[in-house]
Amino acid sequence: MKRRGVLLLAAVAVLVVSLVVVMGCLSRPLGSNGVLLLAFDDRNFADWERALPLFAKYNAHASFFISGEFDAQAAATAQKLSAAGHTIGLHGRHHANVPEAIAKWGQDGWWRREVATEKQRADAANVPIRSFAYPNNRHDDPTDAHLLTRFERLRAGISGVRPHDPKGERLAELKPLAPDDRLFFPVRELPKHRVMCGIILGENYHTDIEDVAACIRRAGTRKEVLLFTSHGISPNAKGINMKTEWLERILAEAKAADLRVLGFDELP
């Protein structure tokens, strides 16, 4: 009987210690480690849903920016992703470049044509929309200033770092990513960064997963923020899409580097 009581007390002690460790990890203030942001664009619903267990395996969240109509199919996937802790944003009904569209239709005209109806449909589906991803990463200071009156955060790109080059005509321009300070900023500056800029991963952008892993390790060591964007997620994906094997490597590297993998809605 006495031995059973000792074993019970030991089991309780282990449980308490485990809870303390877990709660300590969850309650760490922002700035105590780096942040990795992953964003996926367009309408790759089946791919995104199939990736849910992989994100869950690493306790990681991403941001998914939906283009086109926010129809029943979009709503169903968005609800599943949102329920799993991921962020849902919009990407333009017609995927129109925002600076050119606003120049043509005006700010209100662009909003009505590209966003208003889809946001209303998302609201009706109980899917919160707080972020917008620029189609083709095209933006400028006036569009940023206007859209930040309507959204909490915007997703854009870093010009010239990894251009779309499906024919391999710009290979001579490629340089290692990890030493490029344009990809990173200190995590303590997150609250003032409302336009989040990153690069796109995919074969058409000559992604080198070892280079990506080096970026993640740098962000972990220096407590920096890093953003990668892609589109679909599938094994040995081509073009502008994320290979499933890349995503697993990215999430594993982020875990090893003690990076928090967050969606836009989780940012301060």
N, C-alpha and C positions, 0 to 999 in steps of 0.2 A: 504493500500500500504506500509506504514511504517512498519507495523507488518510483512508483507511478506519479506521485506528487512532484518529485524532483524533475521528472521528465516533462510533466505538464508545465512547470514553471520555466524550464529551459525553452520549450516550444513558444511560450508566450513572450519570453525575452527576445528570441529570434524574430518574432513577428513585429514586436515593438521597434527593434533596431531597423528592420526592413522598412517599416512605415516612416521612420525618421529620415532614412536615406532618401526614400522616394519623395517625401514632402520637401526635403531640403533641395532636391533637384528641381522640383516644380516651382518652388518659391524663390529661386535665385533671381536677384534683380537683373533687369536688362543691362547689359554692359559687362556682366561677369563672364560671358562667352560670346563668340561670334554668331552671326545669323546667316543662314542660307535661304534664299527665296527661289522657289521654282514656280514658273508660270507656263501654262499650256493654253494655246489659242484655238479658236474656230469651233468646229462641231465634231470632234472626235469622240463621240459619246461612248461607244462600245469600248474603245481603247481605255478611256479614263476609268470606266467602271471596272474593267478587268484589272486595272492597276491598284484598286483600293486595298486589297490585302497586302500588297508590297509596301504601300505607305504605312499601313497599320503596323506591319512588322517592325518598322523603325520609329514608330510614334512620330511620323512626319506629316506635315500638312503642306499643301500646295495651293496655288491660285489658278482658277480655270476661267478663261475669258471667252464668252460665247458670242459668236457672230451670227448673222442671219436672224430669222424670226425666233422669238422666245415661245416656241410652240409647245405642244404637249410632250414631245420627245425631249426637247431641251429642259422643260420643267421637271420631268421625271428624273433625268440624270442629275440636274442641279440639286434637287431635293436629296438624292442619295449622297452626293458629294458633300453638301452642306451638313447633313446629319452626321457625317464622319469627321466633321471639324474643318473641312476645306473652305476656302473662300471662293465665292462666285462673283465674277464681274462681267461687264459687257465689252464688246469689241466692234460695235457698229453693225447695224442691220445690213448695210450694203458694203461693208468693209471699205468705205471711202476714206481716202487720205484727208485728215481733218483740216489742215491749213487750206488746201484747195477747196474743200467742200464749204468751209465757212466763207471763203472769198466769193464763192458762187451763190450760196443761198443765205448767207448771213448767219449769225449765231443762233437765233431762234429757229431759222429754217433748217439748219443742220440738226439741231436738237430734235425737232419734230420728225425729220426724215430718218435719222439714224438711231435715236435713243428712246424718245418719249414712250412710244407704244410698247417697246420691249421691256422697259423698266416697269411700266404699269402691269404687264403680264407677269413679270417676276414678283412684284409686290403681291399680286393676286395669288400666286403660288406659294407665298410665304418664304420667298428666297430673298434675303437682303442683298441689295446691290449698293456697294459703297465705292467701288473702284472701276476704272475704265482703262483698257489697253489700247494704245494708238494703233490703228491698222498700218501695217508696214513700218511701224515705229516712226512715222512722220509727224513731227510736232515742231513748234517754235514757241518763243516766249509769250506772244499774245494768246495762242491756244492754251498753253499751260495756265495762264492767268484766268482765262474764262472758265475752263473746265474745272479748275480747283474751286470755283464757286458752286459747283454742282456735285463733285465727287471728293471723297476724302483723300484718295491717292490715284495717281496715274502711272501706267507702265509704258516705258519707252525704251529706246535702244541707244547704244554707244556707237556713234558713226565711225566707220573705217576700221574697227578692230577685227571683225570677222564678216566681211561682205558676202552676200550670196554669190556663189561662184560654181555653179554646177558643172561647167566645162573645164574647170581647173586652169583658167586663163590668168589667175592672179596669185598663183602659188608663191611666186617670188616675194610677195608682200607679206607673207605670213611670218609672224614672230611669236615667241612663247607668250602665253597669256599671264602666267603667274607674276612676272616682274612688272606688268603693266598696271600702274597705279590707277588708271581710269576705271578699272573694274571694281574698285574697292573704296569704302570709306569707313571710318571708325564707327562702331556700333553705338557709341554714346551720342552720335549725331543723328540717330534715326528719327527722333521726334520732329526735326526740322526738314527732313527729306520727304517731300510729298510727291515728287516725280522720281520714280524708281527706274534707273536705267541699267540695262544689262546686255548680254549677247545671246544669240540664238545658237542652239546646238542641233546638229544634224549633218549628214554626210555632205550636203550641198554647201556647208560652211566649213568643211574640212576639220571637223571636230576630232581632236586627239584626246581620248579619255584620260591618258596619263597627264596631259597638260591640265585638264579639268581637275583631276585629283590633286595636282600641285596647288591649284588655286584654292581648293577647299582647305588644304593643310595650312596655306598661308593665312586664310581668313580665321582659322581656328587659333593659330599661334598669335596673331596680331589683334584678335578680337575685332574683326571687320565684318562688313556686310557685303554679300555677293549675290548677284541675281543671274540666273540662267532661264532662258525661255525656249520652248519647243512647241510642238503641235500634237501629233499622235504619239502613242506609246505602244510599241509592239516589238517582238523578237526580230533582231536584225533589220530594223526599220531603215528605210531609205529616204533620200530627199531631205525634207525639212523636219523630219520626225525624230523622236527619241527612241533609241533602242532600249528594250527592256533591260538588257544586260548593262547598259550604261546607267540607267536609273538605279539599279541595285547597287552598282559600284559607287555612284554618287552618294546614295543614302548611307552606305556602309562607311565611306570615307568621312561623311559628316558626323556620324556617330563616333567614330574613332577620334575625330578632331574636336569633339564636344561642341559642335555647332548646333544651334537650335534651328530646325527646319520649319519655318512658319509661313502661314498664309498672310496676305495683305491685311485682312481684318484683325489679325492678332497683333499688329504693330502699334506702337504708341503714337 
